[in-house]
């Protein structure tokens, strides 16, 4: 049966296509694109028990931060262990900014299909929280929300958008513990003395507490409370997002007056505390005796902050948050489930729309045949199945309208593991030109780049509204 993630594209070429008999149409479509079919085998009953799922997404962390991806500036032992014991993807991509990625992650749709404004999730959208509830999972979200209201009151057009997004209680989660659930100007701190809404009530016991510690404690408590049923945890981290301030492991934390002091040098402490938070969740999973029945997925919403330069085994890498280069979009993806996922390095393409169908495949409740998604499940790959994989990644990036987002413009590209084609005709050989300073123009095409251009241009044209 065809993976439902191809139906959006197939119907661009054949509006009558359905999941029944879609294979013939898909063959024609992907022959045109010069790409393999995006079909995955049906997920069977083995392993028979549905796993618990913990999805962790860092905020502003590019691949260069982790030791398992060649980073040398920071100590990341917990994530490096997950990468060594699980599957580490080398070609996972996100949108250049957090809201853009999180909308795709939660809905399985590219931004041009459901975008309203920055920091706004359509209150009528169906999230992976809703889907996992329908699959019989207890669901939890802890960390950063920022999907209900974003523009400050004096920003032009704010009156049209303030408070129109999705409330956390409507997002498909049975329990939540969240920062930034309302207006931006009321969000308060995410780190020292955090402002956190727990299941509809703001906590009043967080003086001298650190937000990431609160969320890890909440997640660990949720897992312990629901040991007797399948659960889904979504942890959209605040770390290591600006402001770059001390963590409880920083010497300055001991002085309350210094806890909000901002310096880029604190990024190191924040990156390492990111790893520490993940490690504490993994330790709890092991302590509860559920490691073999818990799928842990670690991802990031975009690249590292522009002010941060990290050292790697191949040289320094400057952060590229907000940019469509690899520095802004190439992110880590690590999947771990002892006994089910064998250690491997996976070079196949993944983007943020792929998570929803992957989660549902893991839950043994694949998307219904009439449900459209831009995502392609990578769960069969975690099981070691020999399946056709995503041949390209598409990006529609435009974070407007939104406060501080007028500096951006619409950018669209399609890419494979080597080449990236923008809709203005610029083609880049990314491994040879990671900063995208030497575009290959159509007049300079070789036989190979001409074929690549034709294939990726067909993807771009298929995504036109």
N, C-alpha and C positions, 0 to 999 in steps of 0.2 A: 504494500500500500504506500502511496506517496506520502511523504512528510507534508503536513499541512502548511509548513512554513513556505512552501513554494507557491501557494495558491495566489497570493497577491500578484506575484510576478507573472504566473501563467495566465491569469485573467487579463493582464495587459495585452496579451496576444490573442487570447480566446476568451471573451467574456462569458461564454456558456460553460466553461470548464467547471467541473465539480470534482470532488475526491473520487467519485466513481468514474473509472476510465481516464483519470488524469494523466496516467503514465504516458500515453501516446502524445498528448499535447506537450508534456514536459520534455519528452525526447526532442521534439521539434524546437522548443524554446532554447534548451541548453545546447543543442547542436548549433543554433544560431550564435549563442554566446561563446561557443567553443569551450564549454565547461562541463564537468561531470554532473550527473544528476544529483539533486540534493535529497535523495531518498535515504531513509534509515530503516533498518529492519524493525519490525514490531517488537516492543519490549515484552518479553514473556514473563512467566511467573517465577523465574529463577534469577537471583535469590528470592525465595518466596516471601520473606518478611519485608515489608516496606520500610525503608530507612527513615529515621529522623533526619532532618535536613537543617543545617546551620549555614546561612549565607552571610558572609561578612564582607562589607565593602569599605575599604579605606577611602579617606577624603583627601585628594591631592597627593597621590603617591605613584610615581612612575617606576618602571622596572629597575632603574638604576639604583634604587634605594635598597633593594634586597640582595643579600649576599648570594643567594641561589641564582640570581640573574647577573652576577658579576660585580655587584656593588661592594666597595671596600670602605666606605666612609662610616658605616653604621653597623652595630651588632644586632643581627636579626635571627637569633638561634631558633626560636619557635617556628617561624615561617620557613626557615631553611630546612628544618627537620621535616615539616609537612611536605615540602617540595621534594625532599629526598625519598620520603616514604610513599608519596602519592604521585599524581600526574602533574607535571609542570608544563603549562602551555607557553610556547615561545612567540605565538602570533595572536595574542588576545588584544582587542582594541576597544576603546571607549570613545565617547564624545569628548570634546575639549573642556567642557565645563560640567559641574555636578548635576544641575537640574536637568540638563539635556540627556545625560546618561541615565539618571534615575527614572525618568519617564519611560525611556526605552526598556530599561531593565524590568520595571514593574508591570508594563503592559504588553511587551513583546512587539511593539510597533515603532517604526521609525518616526522621528520627530515631525516630519511633514504631514503625518496622518492624524496627530492628536495634540499638536502644540497650541497653547493659548497664550501664555506669557511666562517669563522666567519666574520660577518658584511657584508655579500654579499647576496642579494636577486636576484635570477635568473631573469634577465631582461625580460625573456619570461613568467614568472609566471603570473597567474591570481589572483589578490588579492581581498579581500572583497571590496576594493574601486571600482574595475571594476564591480563586481557583483552588488553593490548598485547603481552605475550609470545606469546599464542596467535595474535595477528595477525602475528607474525614480527618484532617489534621487539626490539632490545636495550634493556633498561630500567635506569634509574638513579634513585635517590632520594638527595638530599643536603640536610641541614638538620636540622629538628626532627622527631623521631618521636613520643614521648610517647603511644604507643598500646598499650603492653604492661603498664605498672603505674603507678599514680598515688598511691594513698593511703599516707601514712606509717604505720608500724606501730601507732602509738597511736591512730589514728583509729577510731571505732566502726564495726565491720563490715569493717575493712580485711582481716582474715584471710580473708574470703570472696572478696576481689577482687584481692589483691596477686598480680601475676605471671600473671594469667589471660588477658591480652590477646594480641595478635598480635606475634610476634617479627619483627624486620625481615627476617630471612632467609626468612621465610614469606610476605612481603607481595607477592610477584610482581616483585621487582626483582633483576636479575642482579648489580648492584653497589650498594653503599650506603656513605655517609659521614654518620653521624648523631649527634646529641646526644640525651640522655634516652632511651636504649634499655632501661633497667632501672628500678629503684625510684627514686621521687622523691628520697629522702634521699641517694641516691648519684649524682644527675645531674651535679653539679658545674657549672662555669661554661659558658655558651654564648658568651661574649664574650672577655674577656681570659683567656689560659691555658686554652683550652676543653678540655672532656672529650669526646672524639669517638671513636666506635666505627666503624672502617672495615673492613667486610667480616668482622666477627667478632673483630677485635682492636683493643684500645684503643691509640691512638697515643701514643707517648712522646716525640714531638719537637715539642710545641706550646707550650713555654715561650716567653712573650713574643709568641705569635701571637694573632690575632683570629679567632674562629670564622667569621664571614661570609667572611673572606678565604680560609680553608681550604676552605669549601664551593664558592666560585666557582672556585678553582683545580681542585678535584676535578671539577666539572662540565665545565670547559673541557678538562681532560685526557680525560675520558670521551668528549666529542664528537670530539676529535682521534683517539682510539684507534679510534673506530667510524665513520670517514668512509665506509667502503665498505659500510655497511649502514644500514638505517633505524633510528633510535633515538628513544626516549622518555625525557625527563628530567623528573622532578618535583622542584622545589625549594621545599619548605615552609620559608620563611625564618624566622629567629629575630627579625630586625629588623622593626619598631622596638619590639618588646615590652619591657615592664619586665623587669629593672631599667634605669632610664635612666642610663646611664653613658657615659664618653667613648669615642669611636671613634678609630682611628688618625689621623683628620684633626682631632681636638680637641687643642689645645695641652697639655692635662693628660695626654695619653697619653705624653708624653715622660718623665713621672715615674711609674715603675711603682707607686709607693705610692698614686697618685691614680686608677689605672685602674678601680678598683671604687667610686669615690665616686659616690653616687647623688644626682642633682638633676634636677628636671623640665626644667630648661633644656637638658639634654643631648638632649632629644627632637629638637630641631632638627638636631643633628649626626647623630642616628640616622636620621631621616627622609631626610636628604640622602645618607647612606651607603647606605641602601636603594636609592636611585636609582643611586648609583655602582656597586653590585653588579650591578644589571640592565644598566647600560651596559657593564660589562666582559664580560658574557656576550654581549651583542649585538656588541661589537667582535670577540670571538673568532669568532662565527658569520660575520661579514663577512670576517675574516682567512682563515678556512678556505674561503671561496668557496661557502658553502652557504646564503646568506641567502634566495635565491629558492626553495629547497627546504626551508625550515625555518619551521614555524608556531610563533610565540611567543605565549603567552597569559599575561597578567598579571592577577591577581585578588587579593583580600584576604579573610581569614577572618572579620573583623568590624570594627566601628568602632574609632576611636582611644580610647586610655586616657582615663578620666574626668577625670584631673588636667590634661589638655592642652586648651588653647583655641587654636584657629588662626584666623587672619584670612583672609577670602575677599573676593572682589569684591562680595559682597552682605552683608558683615558678619561678625562673629565667630561661630565654631561651636565649641561645647564637645563634647569626645569623649563617646561614649555606649556604650563597651564594656560588655556585659552587659545592656543595655537593648534593648527591642524597638522603640524609636523608630527613625526614619531614622538618627539619630546612631550607633546600634549596629548597624544592618543594611545601610545603603546603602553599597556599596563600589565601587571602580573595577573595570572590566573592559576591557582593551585587547587587541586581537588584531592581529598584524602578520605579514605574509608578502609581501615585495615581489614584484610581478609577478602575484600571485594575488589578494591582498586589496587592493581599491581604497580609498583614504581615504574615510571616511564617519563620520557620527555616527548611532548606532542607538538609537532610543528604545524598543525592544521589551524586554519583561521577560525576565530570566534569573535562575535561582537555582542553588544549588550542586549540585543533583541533575542539572543539565543537562550537566555536563562529561563524564561517562563516555560517554553516547551521542554527544556531539560529537567526542570523541577517536577513537572507533571509526569514525565516519563519515569523519573525516579520514584514518584508516588504511585506508579502503576495505574495512572489515570491520564492517558494521553489526551491531548486536545480533541474535542469532537470533530468529526469530519467536516462540519459546516462552519467551523471557527477559523477565522483568518488571523494569521500572524506573520510577521516578517522574520521570525526566528526559526532557527534550525537546531533541533536538539543535539547536544554533544554527549548526552548520557551513554549512548551505545559505545562511544569511544572509551569512556571510563571503564566499561566492562570488557574492553579488549576486543570488541566486535569489529570485523573488517567491513566497514561501511563507507559509502561515498560521503564526501565532506563538503563543507561550504567552499565554493570556488572564489568568492569575492566578498568584500565588505563594502557596504555603502554608507556614506555619511551625508546627512543634510543637517548643517549646523547654522543656526541663526537664533541666538539667545534673546533677541528682542521680541516684544517690548519688555522693558524692565530697568529698574534703577541701576545705573552704572553700566548699562549694556549698549548704549547708543554708539559706543566706539567699535562695535562689531558690525559685520555685514554677512549676508548670506553666502555660504561657501558649501559647495557640493563636490564630492569626489567618490570614485570607486577605485578599489585597489585589490590586488592579490598579494601574495607574500613578497613579491619583488617590486612590482610597478604600481604607481598611483597616478590616476588620470583625473584632473579637475575638469569641471564643465566648461572652462574657458579654453581648453585645448592643451594645457600644460601637462606634460607627462614626465614623471620622475622615476629614475632607477633608484629606489630608496636605499638599498644597502650601500650603494656607491655615492649617495648624495643625501644623507640623513637630514641635513638642514635645508634641503630643497632650494639650492642656489643655482642649479644648472638645468633648467627645463629642457626637455627634448621636444622641439617643435615639430609639427607635422611635416614641414618641408625637409627636416633632417632625419626622418624615419628610416630605419633599416627594414629589411624584410620582417625581422622578428618584432620590432617595436610597432610596425604597422599592424601586424596581427593582434598584438596586445591592445593597441589603441581601438581597433574595431570591436574587440571583445568587451572592453571596459566601457566604451561609448554606448554599446547596446544596453548595458546595465543602467547607465545614467538616463538614457532615453526611456527605459522601462519604468523609471521612478518619477517621471514627469506627471504632474497632476492634470 
